[in-house]
Amino acid sequence: MMPPRSMIIVPVRILTGVSFMKNVLLSAVFVGFSAIAAFAASHAGEMDFTVVDADANGMVTMEEATAAGWKWSEEDFTAADTDADGSLNAEEFATAAAM
């Protein structure tokens, strides 16, 4: 059994009773925060080498990169490790970060 039509419209009018300008402003704020969140997520890994190098030994391991928010696969990391020593130096890190 459907509720009377007036019972459906009243809650909608209460929710949409905000002025047009307030709706526009709230929509703009929502879109802005969504854009900021998307930008932050897409750039989460773009950090300074010294921040990612947690133990400050001048090399970034796969574990350090993952802990810092990088989403590299094992294959990506191995490809970036051009000297095949199991970690990335600053130059290798910069090259990998630019990809």
Backbone as CSV, one residue per row, in Angstrom:
resi,resn,N_x,N_y,N_z,CA_x,CA_y,CA_z,C_x,C_y,C_z
1,MET,0.843,-1.178,0.000,0.000,0.000,0.000,0.886,1.240,0.000
2,MET,0.660,2.128,-0.891,1.444,3.366,-1.000,0.905,4.408,-0.027
3,PRO,1.779,5.186,0.586,1.294,6.283,1.429,0.677,7.359,0.552
4,PRO,-0.197,8.162,1.134,-0.780,9.242,0.330,0.318,10.137,-0.241
5,ARG,0.029,10.686,-1.403,1.021,11.500,-2.111,1.527,12.658,-1.252
6,SER,0.696,13.252,-0.460,1.096,14.387,0.376,2.150,13.985,1.398
7,MET,2.143,12.739,1.823,3.144,12.272,2.788,4.513,12.110,2.139
8,ILE,4.542,11.899,0.849,5.805,11.765,0.130,6.387,13.135,-0.181
9,ILE,5.537,14.068,-0.573,6.005,15.387,-0.990,6.494,16.207,0.189
10,VAL,5.850,16.124,1.335,6.210,16.968,2.479,7.658,16.767,2.905
11,PRO,8.147,15.525,3.126,9.558,15.397,3.505,10.510,15.913,2.434
12,VAL,10.145,15.740,1.174,10.993,16.231,0.099,11.050,17.751,0.142
13,ARG,9.930,18.385,0.389,9.903,19.843,0.481,10.710,20.322,1.676
14,ILE,10.699,19.587,2.764,11.498,19.974,3.926,12.972,19.906,3.574
15,LEU,13.375,18.837,2.894,14.770,18.686,2.519,15.188,19.672,1.448
16,THR,14.266,20.007,0.572,14.610,20.918,-0.509,14.135,22.333,-0.228
17,GLY,13.686,22.597,0.985,13.194,23.918,1.338,14.293,24.957,1.467
18,VAL,15.534,24.535,1.324,16.652,25.455,1.375,16.635,26.288,0.101
19,SER,17.020,27.533,0.221,16.982,28.414,-0.941,17.888,27.906,-2.061
20,PHE,17.612,28.371,-3.254,18.385,27.982,-4.425,19.865,28.308,-4.239
21,MET,20.164,29.496,-3.746,21.559,29.907,-3.566,22.275,29.018,-2.544
22,LYS,21.580,28.637,-1.497,22.192,27.739,-0.513,22.471,26.375,-1.138
23,ASN,21.549,25.900,-1.977,21.782,24.634,-2.668,22.995,24.729,-3.577
24,VAL,23.100,25.838,-4.300,24.250,26.036,-5.180,25.528,26.084,-4.362
25,LEU,25.512,26.840,-3.273,26.699,26.952,-2.420,27.086,25.603,-1.820
26,LEU,26.119,24.885,-1.300,26.411,23.571,-0.718,26.935,22.609,-1.776
27,SER,26.387,22.669,-2.974,26.869,21.816,-4.065,28.308,22.163,-4.423
28,ALA,28.598,23.464,-4.488,29.961,23.895,-4.814,30.946,23.443,-3.743
29,VAL,30.554,23.550,-2.491,31.419,23.110,-1.397,31.653,21.608,-1.485
30,PHE,30.597,20.852,-1.738,30.728,19.403,-1.862,31.662,19.035,-3.004
31,VAL,31.474,19.669,-4.163,32.323,19.394,-5.322,33.760,19.786,-5.006
32,GLY,33.947,20.915,-4.334,35.297,21.352,-3.971,35.997,20.363,-3.064
33,PHE,35.306,19.913,-2.027,35.914,18.938,-1.123,36.176,17.612,-1.830
34,SER,35.278,17.233,-2.720,35.493,16.002,-3.481,36.723,16.126,-4.370
35,ALA,36.894,17.288,-4.986,38.052,17.508,-5.853,39.340,17.493,-5.042
36,ILE,39.312,18.092,-3.870,40.497,18.093,-3.003,40.847,16.675,-2.589
37,ALA,39.840,15.913,-2.212,40.082,14.527,-1.803,40.633,13.703,-2.960
38,ALA,40.098,13.901,-4.151,40.583,13.168,-5.320,42.018,13.567,-5.644
39,PHE,42.319,14.863,-5.569,43.675,15.333,-5.842,44.645,14.761,-4.815
40,ALA,44.255,14.789,-3.554,45.130,14.268,-2.504,45.369,12.775,-2.686
41,ALA,44.348,12.041,-3.043,44.505,10.609,-3.259,45.410,10.318,-4.438
42,SER,45.266,11.082,-5.499,46.089,10.830,-6.671,47.530,11.256,-6.489
43,HIS,47.784,12.140,-5.530,49.137,12.615,-5.277,49.668,12.159,-3.920
44,ALA,49.026,11.122,-3.350,49.431,10.662,-2.029,50.879,10.225,-1.989
45,GLY,51.354,9.633,-3.077,52.711,9.136,-3.092,53.760,10.157,-3.467
46,GLU,53.341,11.320,-3.936,54.309,12.316,-4.373,54.896,13.035,-3.167
47,MET,55.842,12.392,-2.555,56.480,12.944,-1.377,57.968,13.110,-1.622
48,ASP,58.543,13.865,-0.792,59.981,14.059,-0.834,60.686,12.739,-0.505
49,PHE,61.786,12.495,-1.190,62.549,11.263,-0.975,62.903,11.077,0.496
50,THR,63.293,12.155,1.156,63.708,12.042,2.562,62.553,11.653,3.481
51,VAL,61.327,11.986,3.083,60.165,11.585,3.888,59.911,10.093,3.728
52,VAL,60.020,9.593,2.506,59.765,8.172,2.237,60.876,7.304,2.817
53,ASP,62.097,7.804,2.806,63.252,7.073,3.353,63.190,7.121,4.874
54,ALA,62.355,6.263,5.440,62.057,6.300,6.874,63.274,6.102,7.764
55,ASP,64.206,5.234,7.359,65.366,4.984,8.207,66.559,5.875,7.853
56,ALA,66.357,6.794,6.918,67.366,7.793,6.531,68.705,7.181,6.121
57,ASN,68.653,6.048,5.417,69.894,5.420,4.961,70.225,5.770,3.511
58,GLY,69.429,6.668,2.915,69.681,7.077,1.541,69.094,6.152,0.499
59,MET,68.337,5.170,0.917,67.710,4.198,0.023,66.261,3.995,0.451
60,VAL,65.380,3.783,-0.516,63.972,3.508,-0.227,63.670,2.072,-0.604
61,THR,63.220,1.305,0.358,62.826,-0.083,0.096,61.356,-0.119,-0.324
62,MET,60.932,-1.247,-0.833,59.529,-1.422,-1.208,58.634,-1.225,0.009
63,GLU,59.072,-1.699,1.169,58.289,-1.564,2.395,58.132,-0.093,2.780
64,GLU,59.211,0.684,2.678,59.140,2.110,3.004,58.210,2.837,2.035
65,ALA,58.311,2.502,0.761,57.461,3.146,-0.243,55.990,2.827,0.007
66,THR,55.702,1.579,0.312,54.328,1.169,0.586,53.800,1.861,1.839
67,ALA,54.621,1.923,2.880,54.209,2.579,4.125,53.942,4.066,3.912
68,ALA,54.626,4.675,2.948,54.450,6.100,2.669,53.270,6.364,1.731
69,GLY,52.628,5.311,1.243,51.435,5.483,0.426,51.607,5.238,-1.053
70,TRP,52.779,4.834,-1.478,52.996,4.532,-2.891,52.284,3.243,-3.223
71,LYS,51.696,3.179,-4.395,50.937,2.002,-4.845,51.680,1.276,-5.960
72,TRP,52.980,1.120,-5.804,53.772,0.426,-6.815,53.607,-1.074,-6.679
73,SER,53.562,-1.757,-7.808,53.594,-3.216,-7.784,55.056,-3.634,-7.614
74,GLU,55.255,-4.877,-7.326,56.616,-5.408,-7.198,57.377,-5.241,-8.518
75,GLU,56.665,-5.434,-9.626,57.283,-5.276,-10.948,57.686,-3.821,-11.209
76,ASP,56.826,-2.869,-10.816,57.149,-1.442,-10.975,58.402,-1.088,-10.179
77,PHE,58.448,-1.564,-8.951,59.586,-1.259,-8.088,60.871,-1.857,-8.652
78,THR,60.800,-3.100,-9.100,61.973,-3.770,-9.668,62.447,-3.060,-10.932
79,ALA,61.511,-2.597,-11.760,61.880,-1.866,-12.973,62.549,-0.536,-12.634
80,ALA,62.116,0.103,-11.566,62.708,1.384,-11.160,64.091,1.194,-10.548
81,ASP,64.334,0.030,-9.987,65.610,-0.275,-9.335,66.640,-0.662,-10.396
82,THR,67.184,0.331,-11.073,68.054,0.071,-12.223,69.375,-0.594,-11.853
83,ASP,69.859,-0.383,-10.620,71.108,-1.037,-10.233,70.869,-2.377,-9.537
84,ALA,69.613,-2.796,-9.455,69.203,-4.111,-8.927,69.765,-4.420,-7.549
85,ASP,69.774,-3.403,-6.675,70.250,-3.647,-5.308,69.100,-3.841,-4.315
86,GLY,67.864,-3.857,-4.808,66.712,-4.111,-3.943,66.114,-2.880,-3.311
87,SER,66.672,-1.709,-3.592,66.120,-0.464,-3.068,66.393,0.654,-4.070
88,LEU,65.704,1.772,-3.872,65.841,2.899,-4.792,66.669,4.010,-4.164
89,ASN,67.671,4.476,-4.915,68.385,5.663,-4.463,67.566,6.884,-4.882
90,ALA,68.043,8.075,-4.569,67.269,9.289,-4.850,66.978,9.459,-6.334
91,GLU,67.939,9.158,-7.181,67.749,9.302,-8.636,66.712,8.308,-9.146
92,GLU,66.819,7.047,-8.723,65.860,6.029,-9.145,64.466,6.383,-8.641
93,PHE,64.387,6.868,-7.407,63.110,7.241,-6.818,62.456,8.368,-7.612
94,ALA,63.257,9.396,-7.951,62.742,10.538,-8.718,62.223,10.094,-10.081
95,THR,62.940,9.189,-10.733,62.519,8.675,-12.029,61.209,7.897,-11.887
96,ALA,61.134,7.044,-10.875,59.933,6.241,-10.654,58.737,7.119,-10.258
97,ALA,58.989,8.159,-9.483,57.915,9.055,-9.053,57.336,9.840,-10.212
98,ALA,58.139,10.092,-11.222,57.691,10.865,-12.375,56.813,10.038,-13.314
99,MET,56.816,8.736,-13.178,56.013,7.872,-14.064,54.577,7.881,-13.662
